[in-house]
Structures are given as C-alpha cells and as structure tokens.
Amino acid sequence: MDAQKLARLQASVRIGGKGTPRRKTKKATKSSGADDKKLQAELKKLNVQPIQAIEEVNMFKEDGNVIHFTAPKVQASVAANTFAVYGNPEEKELTELLPSILTQLGPESLNDLRRLAEQYQSLQLNNKKEGEEEDDEIPDLVAGEDFDSKNDVE
C-alpha cells in the first residue's frame, strides 16, 4: 500500500459528526433495575418495615386459584395499608393447597370451597353414571368363536 493512499484513508475516518455511519449493535437497556429503585424509593416514603419469619403468602383470586409464595420477603406499612411481597409466585388451584390452608380461609373462601366440593361430587356422580352406561354397551362373548386365529399374521 502506498503511504499517500493510507494517509488519505486515515483522514477520511470520522468518529462523529455529520454523515457518520450508525452503530451496528443495539445495546440492551436494563430498565428493571431502574424500576426496582423507583419502587424502593416510593416504599421508603411510605415508611415500610420488613416483616421477618414469614414462611408463605397465599393470595386468593376470585376464580378459585391461589397465588402462592414460598419464603417471600415481606415489607409492610400498616398506616398506609400497604404490603409488598417479593419472591417467586406460583399459581395453584385451591385443591392443591387444601389441607394446609384451611386455617387461612375466610368466609368467602369457605363458600367457594363448599361450591367446589359440590361441583366435584356432581362430576364424580356423572362419571359413575357414564361408566355404567359404557358397561351396558360392551357386547357379550360369542361361544365357539376363536378370535386369536384371525389376528395371526403369516
């Protein structure tokens, strides 16, 4: 390469200004950290205090499902009636958590549980009735027929 040609190429390289090419890669922005900082700042304004020794948190939804947190971090401000729950949630059905959460159920949830039990019983009765009908439709065996010889492939 010629020294003059190399000098021309170096002079034409721009690091900014009009006509420079755009960057080739898009950098990922981390907005979740900023959102978390904003949330923490707002919670600090409400004077929330951490609550220790909470093993689980259950939030009951209207459709009968439960949002279940195991070993969450909980912060509360009783004056502002605000609770913040941090952790990994799992959406489960009420029947999955039944034996352990009976003490946590309120009057509304108990009514939902009663309704759920009635639906479960009616489904079992329907399944039994369908099972009886299916038994009636099975044909009786025919005497003297040998079905094994027809299935043999030579």
Secondary structure, DSSP 8 states (H G I E B T S, - for coil): --HHHHHHHHHH--SSSTT----SS-----HHHHHHHHHHHHHHHTT-EEE----EEEEE-TTSEEEEEES-EEEEETTTTEEEEES-EEEEEGGGGHHHHGGG--HHHHHHHHHHHHHHHHHHHHHHHHHHHHHHHS----TT--SHHHH---
